[in-house]
Amino acid sequence: MTTLRFSGLLLRFVDYERTIISHAPVLGDAIAEVEDRFPRLRPILRDGEGRMRATHRVFINGELSRGAGLTTPLHEDDDIEFLTAIAGG
């Protein structure tokens, strides 16, 4: 069981559920499960090509997920956190 955590601006797109459970084998499948449940989330997380938008960071067990991306395998008790970069001046 993998735990997906949402905070900040993303909360309104998952009906303010901070924690969502997934049994998906890879990161992309876990995200797709959440997007199926909360369709408004998909255009916020992904660009027109289906890639994660650069404004979002995905942390798996506290480590920034780089390179492997959506094909990253998930393991029992993984903790995934989504953070949105906010710019301002």
Secondary structure as the mmCIF struct_conf table of DSSP 4:
data_model
#
loop_
_struct_conf.conf_type_id
_struct_conf.id
_struct_conf.beg_label_comp_id
_struct_conf.beg_label_asym_id
_struct_conf.beg_label_seq_id
_struct_conf.end_label_comp_id
_struct_conf.end_label_asym_id
_struct_conf.end_label_seq_id
STRN STRN1 THR A 2 PHE A 6
HELX_RH_3T_P HELX_RH_3T_P1 GLY A 8 VAL A 14
TURN_TY1_P TURN_TY1_P1 ASP A 15 TYR A 16
BEND BEND1 ARG A 18 ARG A 18
STRN STRN2 THR A 19 SER A 22
BEND BEND2 PRO A 25 PRO A 25
STRN STRN3 VAL A 26 VAL A 26
HELX_RH_AL_P HELX_RH_AL_P1 LEU A 27 ARG A 37
BEND BEND3 PHE A 38 PHE A 38
HELX_RH_3T_P HELX_RH_3T_P2 PRO A 39 LEU A 41
HELX_RH_AL_P HELX_RH_AL_P2 ARG A 42 LEU A 45
STRN STRN4 ARG A 46 ARG A 46
TURN_TY1_P TURN_TY1_P2 GLY A 48 GLU A 49
BEND BEND4 GLY A 50 GLY A 50
HELX_LH_PP_P HELX_LH_PP_P1 ARG A 51 ARG A 51
STRN STRN5 MET A 52 MET A 52
HELX_LH_PP_P HELX_LH_PP_P2 ARG A 53 ARG A 53
TURN_TY1_P TURN_TY1_P3 ALA A 54 THR A 55
STRN STRN6 HIS A 56 ILE A 60
TURN_TY1_P TURN_TY1_P4 ASN A 61 GLY A 62
STRN STRN7 GLU A 63 LEU A 64
BEND BEND5 GLY A 67 ALA A 68
HELX_RH_3T_P HELX_RH_3T_P3 GLY A 69 THR A 71
STRN STRN8 PRO A 73 PRO A 73
TURN_TY1_P TURN_TY1_P5 GLU A 76 ASP A 77
STRN STRN9 ASP A 79 THR A 84
#
